[in-house]
Amino acid sequence: MDFLSNINLKKNTLTKNELKACELILKDLNKVQMYSLTEMSEQIKITKTTILRFCQKMGYSGYTEFRYDCVKYVNSLSNAERLIEDENEKIINVEKIYMDTIKLIHYTLKDEDFKALAIMIQSARKVRCVGEINSEVTCLQLKYALAMYGIDADVLPSKANVKAIDLITNERDLLIVMSASANSDIVKEAYNLKENNGCQIALVTMNPSTPLETKSDIFLLLPSVAPLKNKSLLDSVPIYSVFVEILLHYLNSEGE
């Protein structure tokens, strides 16, 4: 179910003030991209509490998650994959999808989380990057990038690799877990390791609804090039690569 269909289905659960907030927000979805909760409250003359209740009745944890889904929906209108005969137009179409997705990154990531992650990386006894298949590519990119800062990071590309470090892991170690869905066996094994050994976990995912957010020391949400439940020929690796480049800037700033 898409963003608007979900809202229309649940409209009958709203109070009079919540319905007013809903109608004013839907009147111009581009405002959601521009305004924070406080700014939106001021713009539409509806209290922050009412807006939050509206978002929660729509199935979101709060305004941030609602805003992320809204921005993704607005961009999907122009990014919808379509059959194009001309090869140059296909290139332009894919290019636009990636560029528009990258433009969403600053809506889903927080400056303070990057700063905290940079400090955790520099102070950790051992850094390990956890990710399999496509995520392993990003883990390797991060491993070699960290080497430039004198940080020796390991890459754990399978559940067995994560399980194998059980006896040599403690609370001073950091696992950077890369997973678009945050629902694979390797991710579950990483969180078992955290529970048993007390290590820290920074989860980098594209799933805004994962219950692992509250179990993570740092939770970093990336925009997805396609809904996680749908198959797509487009890969998430380029988005993760941009994440790594942003992280390097923070590492450089913390090291100065």
C-alpha positions as CSV (number, residue, x, y, z in Angstrom):
1,M,0.0,0.0,0.0
2,D,1.4,3.4,-1.0
3,F,1.8,6.5,1.2
4,L,-1.5,8.2,0.2
5,S,-3.6,5.0,0.1
6,N,-2.5,4.2,3.7
7,I,-3.6,7.7,4.8
8,N,-7.0,7.6,3.0
9,L,-7.7,4.2,4.5
10,K,-7.1,5.4,8.1
11,K,-8.7,8.9,7.8
12,N,-11.9,7.7,9.6
13,T,-9.8,7.1,12.8
14,L,-8.8,10.8,13.1
15,T,-10.3,13.4,15.4
16,K,-11.5,16.7,14.0
17,N,-8.2,18.4,14.7
18,E,-6.1,15.5,13.5
19,L,-8.2,15.4,10.2
20,K,-7.6,19.2,9.8
21,A,-3.8,18.6,10.2
22,C,-4.0,15.7,7.7
23,E,-5.8,17.9,5.1
24,L,-3.4,20.8,5.5
25,I,-0.3,18.6,5.3
26,L,-1.7,16.7,2.2
27,K,-2.5,20.0,0.5
28,D,1.2,20.5,-0.2
29,L,3.4,17.5,0.4
30,N,6.5,19.4,-0.6
31,K,6.2,21.3,2.7
32,V,6.9,18.1,4.5
33,Q,10.3,17.9,2.8
34,M,11.1,21.5,3.9
35,Y,9.8,21.7,7.4
36,S,10.6,20.1,10.7
37,L,7.8,19.2,13.2
38,T,8.1,22.6,14.9
39,E,8.2,24.5,11.6
40,M,5.2,22.5,10.2
41,S,3.3,23.3,13.4
42,E,3.9,27.0,12.9
43,Q,3.1,26.9,9.2
44,I,-0.3,25.1,9.5
45,K,-1.3,26.5,12.9
46,I,-1.8,23.0,14.4
47,T,-0.1,21.9,17.7
48,K,2.9,19.6,17.5
49,T,1.0,17.1,19.7
50,T,-1.9,16.9,17.2
51,I,0.5,16.4,14.3
52,L,2.3,13.6,16.2
53,R,-1.0,11.9,17.0
54,F,-1.9,12.1,13.4
55,C,1.4,10.5,12.3
56,Q,1.0,7.7,14.9
57,K,-2.5,6.9,13.8
58,M,-1.1,6.5,10.3
59,G,1.2,3.8,11.6
60,Y,4.4,5.8,12.1
61,S,6.5,6.1,15.3
62,G,6.6,9.9,14.9
63,Y,6.9,12.8,12.5
64,T,10.5,11.9,11.4
65,E,9.4,8.5,10.1
66,F,6.2,10.0,8.5
67,R,8.4,12.7,6.8
68,Y,10.8,10.1,5.5
69,D,8.0,8.0,3.9
70,C,6.4,11.2,2.5
71,V,9.6,12.4,0.9
72,K,10.2,8.9,-0.6
73,Y,6.7,8.9,-2.0
74,V,7.0,12.4,-3.6
75,N,10.3,11.4,-5.2
76,S,8.9,8.1,-6.4
77,L,6.3,9.9,-8.5
78,S,9.1,11.1,-10.8
79,N,11.3,8.1,-10.2
80,A,8.9,5.4,-11.3
81,E,10.6,2.8,-13.4
82,R,9.2,2.6,-16.9
83,L,9.9,0.9,-20.1
84,I,12.0,3.1,-22.3
85,E,13.2,2.1,-25.8
86,D,15.9,4.7,-26.2
87,E,19.1,3.5,-24.4
88,N,20.2,7.1,-23.5
89,E,16.9,7.7,-21.8
90,K,17.4,4.5,-19.8
91,I,20.7,5.8,-18.5
92,I,19.2,9.2,-17.6
93,N,16.3,7.4,-15.8
94,V,18.6,5.3,-13.6
95,E,20.9,8.2,-13.0
96,K,17.9,10.4,-11.9
97,I,16.7,7.7,-9.5
98,Y,20.1,7.4,-7.8
99,M,20.6,11.2,-7.7
100,D,17.1,11.8,-6.2
101,T,17.7,9.1,-3.6
102,I,21.0,10.6,-2.6
103,K,19.3,13.9,-2.1
104,L,17.2,12.3,0.6
105,I,20.2,11.3,2.7
106,H,20.3,14.5,4.8
107,Y,16.6,13.9,5.8
108,T,17.3,10.4,7.3
109,L,20.7,10.8,8.8
110,K,21.6,13.0,11.8
111,D,24.8,15.0,12.3
112,E,25.1,14.0,15.9
113,D,25.0,10.3,15.0
114,F,27.8,10.7,12.5
115,K,29.9,12.5,15.2
116,A,29.2,9.8,17.7
117,L,30.0,7.0,15.3
118,A,33.3,8.7,14.4
119,I,34.3,8.9,18.1
120,M,33.2,5.3,18.7
121,I,35.4,4.1,15.7
122,Q,38.4,6.0,17.0
123,S,38.1,4.8,20.6
124,A,37.1,1.2,19.9
125,R,39.6,-1.6,20.8
126,K,38.6,-3.4,17.6
127,V,36.3,-2.4,14.7
128,R,34.5,-5.0,12.7
129,C,32.3,-4.4,9.6
130,V,29.5,-6.9,9.3
131,G,27.7,-7.5,6.0
132,E,27.1,-10.2,3.4
133,I,26.7,-10.3,-0.3
134,N,26.2,-6.7,-1.6
135,S,26.7,-5.2,1.9
136,E,30.1,-6.9,2.0
137,V,31.2,-4.6,-0.8
138,T,30.5,-1.6,1.4
139,C,32.2,-3.3,4.4
140,L,35.4,-3.7,2.3
141,Q,35.2,0.0,1.1
142,L,34.9,1.1,4.8
143,K,37.8,-1.3,5.8
144,Y,40.2,0.3,3.3
145,A,39.0,3.8,4.0
146,L,39.6,3.3,7.8
147,A,43.1,2.0,7.0
148,M,43.9,5.5,5.8
149,Y,43.3,6.7,9.4
150,G,45.5,3.9,10.9
151,I,42.4,1.9,12.0
152,D,42.6,-1.8,11.3
153,A,39.1,-3.1,10.7
154,D,38.0,-6.6,10.0
155,V,35.2,-7.6,7.6
156,L,32.8,-10.4,8.7
157,P,30.9,-11.6,5.6
158,S,28.9,-14.5,7.0
159,K,27.0,-15.6,10.1
160,A,29.8,-18.2,10.8
161,N,32.4,-15.4,10.8
162,V,30.4,-13.4,13.4
163,K,29.9,-16.5,15.5
164,A,33.6,-17.3,15.4
165,I,34.7,-14.1,17.2
166,D,32.5,-14.8,20.3
167,L,35.4,-15.6,22.6
168,I,37.5,-12.6,21.6
169,T,34.9,-9.9,21.7
170,N,34.2,-7.5,24.6
171,E,32.4,-4.3,25.4
172,R,35.2,-2.2,23.9
173,D,34.6,-3.6,20.5
174,L,32.5,-2.0,17.8
175,L,30.4,-3.8,15.1
176,I,29.3,-1.7,12.1
177,V,26.4,-3.7,10.7
178,M,25.4,-3.0,7.1
179,S,22.1,-4.5,6.0
180,A,19.3,-2.9,3.9
181,S,16.6,-5.1,5.5
182,A,18.2,-5.6,8.9
183,N,16.5,-9.0,9.0
184,S,19.1,-11.5,7.9
185,D,20.7,-14.3,9.9
186,I,24.1,-12.5,10.0
187,V,22.4,-9.4,11.6
188,K,20.7,-11.6,14.2
189,E,24.0,-13.2,15.0
190,A,25.6,-9.8,15.5
191,Y,22.9,-8.8,18.0
192,N,23.4,-12.2,19.8
193,L,27.0,-11.2,20.1
194,K,26.1,-7.9,21.6
195,E,23.7,-9.5,24.1
196,N,26.3,-12.0,25.2
197,N,29.5,-9.9,25.1
198,G,28.3,-6.3,25.5
199,C,30.0,-5.0,22.3
200,Q,28.6,-1.9,20.6
201,I,26.6,-1.9,17.4
202,A,26.1,0.8,14.8
203,L,23.4,-0.4,12.4
204,V,23.3,1.1,9.0
205,T,20.0,0.1,7.3
206,M,17.3,1.1,4.9
207,N,14.5,-0.3,7.0
208,P,12.8,2.4,9.0
209,S,10.6,-0.1,10.8
210,T,13.2,-2.5,12.2
211,P,12.8,-3.3,15.9
212,L,16.6,-3.3,16.1
213,E,16.7,0.5,16.2
214,T,16.1,0.4,20.0
215,K,18.8,-2.3,20.5
216,S,21.5,-0.4,18.6
217,D,24.0,2.0,20.1
218,I,23.7,4.1,16.9
219,F,21.0,3.7,14.3
220,L,21.6,5.2,10.9
221,L,18.8,5.1,8.3
222,L,19.6,5.4,4.6
223,P,17.0,6.1,1.9
224,S,16.3,3.2,-0.4
225,V,16.2,3.3,-4.2
226,A,13.2,0.9,-4.1
227,P,10.7,-0.3,-1.5
228,L,12.3,-3.2,0.5
229,K,9.4,-5.5,-0.2
230,N,9.7,-5.1,-4.0
231,K,12.4,-6.6,-6.2
232,S,14.4,-4.1,-8.2
233,L,17.3,-4.2,-10.6
234,L,18.7,-1.1,-8.8
235,D,21.3,-1.9,-6.1
236,S,21.8,-0.2,-2.8
237,V,25.6,-0.2,-2.9
238,P,25.9,3.3,-4.4
239,I,23.9,4.8,-1.5
240,Y,26.0,3.0,1.0
241,S,29.1,4.2,-0.7
242,V,28.0,7.8,-0.3
243,F,27.4,7.0,3.4
244,V,31.0,5.9,3.8
245,E,32.3,9.0,2.1
246,I,30.2,11.2,4.5
247,L,31.6,9.2,7.5
248,L,35.1,9.8,6.3
249,H,34.6,13.6,6.5
250,Y,33.4,13.2,10.1
251,L,36.4,11.0,10.9
252,N,38.7,13.6,9.4
253,S,37.0,16.4,11.5
254,E,37.3,14.4,14.7
255,G,40.9,13.6,14.0
256,E,41.9,17.3,13.6
